[in-house]
Amino acid sequence: MPRRALARTVLSSLALVGAVALTACSTAAPEADTAPTTASSASETRVFTHAHGETEIPTSPQRIVVLEPVQLDTAVALGATPVGAAVLNETAGVPAYLGDDAADIEMVGTVAEPSVERIAALAPDLILGTESRHSALYDQLSAVAPTVFMATQSDPWQENVAFVADALGDPDGASELLSAYEERCDEIAEEFGTEGSTAQLIRPRDGILTLYGPTSFAGSTLECAGFTTPERAWEDISLDVSPENVVDASADLVLVTTTDVDDPTTLPAAISDNAAVFPDVHLVDQSFWITGVGPLGGMTVLDDLERILSTR
């Protein structure tokens, strides 16, 4: 498979249903006696262990609502497009990088404040959320539909991909998606000789610069592609520095997030005024470098990284 095709592949799990033909005898029985009665796969359930306990969930959920970016990305990648999703920003909506399959997903509020009423209106049969963010809503959500929670959005995102795939009844799908992602990382590392070089993602916001570390989604993807994140006193997945301390953000390759990669004025003055410290700086789209957590987002980031490295 060509590299680009691999990077764009969305692996899905399809259920195969066989039909059984019935042969009627010469003296026909009433229709009610001959019609097969099989349980719908959607009505079959299993007990699923998660961060909030144990919950009986459908083995093949059909109407899924997700409350985290990694849950949205992974569900779409597995071909189980949710009927509803909480988003980071309702004005921005569902991330465009997810493609046409995600265009009709209903928004149910923000990741920080999902709306139970909007979720209930979609009549879901499974809700995915996060204990660290949504624990106060668990009872309300469970009254709507079976609800399962990841422990935290700060866990390594690959582990959360595996959690989502397991909840959706497709654990092998996660392995396939992550293997494709890692193979793409290896290709980029080999092609551009990234080993031994440092890279740093910076997100300007609220007058500060947020640096993302090696356990963050973007940071781990840069490391997967062969780069090393400079050693810093990381506060979980990131670290905030003031513009006055901008030199602390230096690296061989510096990537700065923006909502408009074609507008050079979105590069913070603290960085543009210190060109000697930042000789190789590139604006990148925060809609997938920051919010695109998941296998599809990872592939999109790697595509963008390849574009950048090709122009150096």
N, C-alpha and C positions, 0 to 999 in steps of 0.2 A: 504494500500500500504506500503511495507517495506520502512524503512527510506532511504536506499540507492537509491531505485527506485525513491522516491520522490525527492531526491536531484539531480537526473539525468534527471528528466522529463523536456522535452522541450514542452511547451504548444503551440499548433498551432491553427490557425483559418482556417477552410476549408470552401470554398464556395460550396454550393449544387445547382446544376443546373438541373432543371427538363425538360424532353422532352415532347412535346405535339404531339400526333399522329393525323394526318389529315385523314379523310375518303373521298375518291374521289367519286364523283357521277358517274352514269352509262355512262354519256357522258362526257368524260375526258376533263378538261379545260387545256389550255397551262400550262406548268410547271412553268413559271414565275408567273402565277396567284395563284398557290397553295403553293408555297414555303413560309414558315414563315419568317418574317423579324423582328428580335429582336436586340436591341442595345446591343453591347458588354459591360459588366460591366466595362471594362477598359476605355470605352469612356464616361462613366458617371462621372460627376464632382460635386464638392461642394466647397464652399468658406471656407477657413481655415485661422483663425486668428493666427498670430505668431509674433515673436519679430521684424520682419521687415515690418509688415503690414498685408494685407489680400491678399491671393493668391488662385486662382481657381486650385484645384488639383484633380487627379483621385480619385474616391471613392474606387477603388480597384487597386492600382498601381501594375504593374507587373515587372518593371525594375527600381529598386531603387539603388541610389548611396548615401552612407553615408560618412560623413566627421569627425565623432567623435567616439571614442571607445564605449560610451554608446549607440549610435545609432546602431552600428554594432552588439553589444551583444544583444540588445533588439530585433532587427529585426530577428536575427537568432533564438532567443528564441521563437518568435511568429510564426516561420515557414515561414517567408518572407525573405529568404536569399537574400541579395543584389547582384546585378551584379558587383558592384564596391565599393571599400572602401578606404578612406585615412587611413594610419596607422602611428603609432608613429615612426617606424623605418622600412624602406623598406628592409633592410638586414634581420631583424627578421621576417618581413612579417606579415601575418594575424595570430593572436594568436592561438597556437595549441589547447588551452583548448576549443575552440569553436567546435572542432571536424571535422569530415569528411564533414559535410554539408557546412562548410565554406572554405574548401580546395581549391576550384576552383574560389573563389572570386578574381576578378582582382584588383590589387592595382592601385590607381589613384594619387599617390604622398603621401606626408606626411600630417598629421593633420595640421601642421603649414603652409605647402605650397602645397595644392592640385593643380593638373594640370587640368585646364579647358579643354585643348585639349584632354587629356586622358579620361576625363569624357564624353565629347561630342562623342568620338569614340564608347562609349557603348550604345548610343541612349537611355538614361534613360527616364522614364516618371515621375520621382519624384526625387528630390535631397534634402537631409537633411543636414543642416549645423548649424553653431552657430554664432550669431550676434557678440559676443565679439571677435571671431577669424576670421571670414570670411566676415564681412560686406563689405569690399572693393571689394570683388568678386561677390557681389550679382547680379549686373546687368548682368555681363558676364554669370553667372550660370543660371539666369532666361531666358537668350536668348537660352539656351540649352534645358531647361525643367522647369516645375513648381518647385520652390524652396522655402522651408520653413526653418526658423531658430529658434532654441532654443535661449534663452537670453544669457546664459553663461554656460560653462562646470563646473563652480564652484557652480552652484545651487545644492541643495540636489539631489543626483543622482536618487532617487526614483521619484522625480518630473519630471526629464528628461525622465525616463522610461515611465511615463504616457504620456508625450508629444509625444514621438515616436509612442507609441501604437495608440494614437489618430490620428496622421498623417497617419498611415497605415490603419486606419479604424477598429481598434480592441481595443477600450478602455477597454473593459472587460478583455481582455487578460493581460493587465498590472496588474489589481487587482488580478488576479489569480496567476500570477508569483510572485508578491510581498508578497502575503499571504503565499505561499509555502516557500518563503525565511524566513519570520518571524517565521513560525512554526518550521523551522529547527533551527533557532537561539534559540528559547525557549527550544528545545530538548537538545541542547548542554549546555545551561546555567543550566538546571536542572540536567543533567547527571554529570557535572563536578563541580557544585557548584561555579560558577565564580563570583557570587555577592560579592562585597566588595573587589575584587582584581583589581589591575591596570594593564593595558597593553599599550605598546607603539610600533608602527611600525616606523622603521628608514630606510631611504634610503641613502646610501653613494653615493655621486657624487661630482666630481670636488673639492675634498679636503675638503668638508663640510659634515655634517650630517643633512639630512632633516627629521624632525619629523612630522608625520601626525596627525592632530587633529581630534576631534570627528565629524566634519562635512565632513571630507574626506571620500572617498569610503571605504578604509580599516579601518579607525578609526570608522566610523559609524557601520561597520560590527562587529568589536570587541565589541562595546557598545551594539549592538543588541544581541550579545551572552552573555551579562551579565557583561562584564568588564567595568571599568571606565578608561577614559583617564586622566592622571595626568593634573592638572590645569597648564596652561602656558599662556604666552602672545601671543596667536595665531595670525599669520598674515594671515587672511583668513583661508584656510584649512590646512596650514602647518607652520613650523617654522624652520629656519636654525640655527644650532649651529656649532661652530668650534670644532675640535678635543680636543682642550684644555679645552673646557667646556662640555666635554662628560658626566660628572656626571649629567648634567641637563636633560639627556635623560633616567634616571633610572626609572624603574617600576618593578612590581612583575613579569611580563612576558614581555620580550623584543624580538621583531621579526625584523630581519635585512634582507633587500632584497638583492638578488644576482642573477646573471644569471646562477649560478651553485651551487645548494644546497649541492652537494657532495664534494665541495672544501672548506675546512675550512680556507684556506688562503684568501678567499674573505671576511672574517670577518675583519673589520678595526682594526688595532692594538690598536687604542684608546679604543676600547671596550674590546678586548681580554686581554690587559694589565691591565685592571681594573676589574678583576673577582669578587672582593669583592663588587663592585657597581652593577655588572650585574651577579647575581648568576643563572639566568634562561634565557639564550639567545638561539635563534634558527634562522638558516638561512631559508629564505622562497623565493619562486620563484617570481621575480618581474613581470613576464609576466602575472600573474593574480592578484597578490596582489596590483600592481600599475596600470597596464593597463587593467585589466579585469573588467572594470566598467560596471555593469549591472546585471540582474538577474542570468545569467549563471555564470558570474564571481563571484557573491556573493555566489552561491552554491559551487563553486570550492574552494573559500577561506574558507568557513565553513568546507568543507571536510578536508582541510589541517589543519585547526585549531583543529579539532577533532583528527587528527593523532598526532599532537604535544601534546595535552593535555593527550592523552592516554599513552604517553611515559614518562610523568613527575613523 
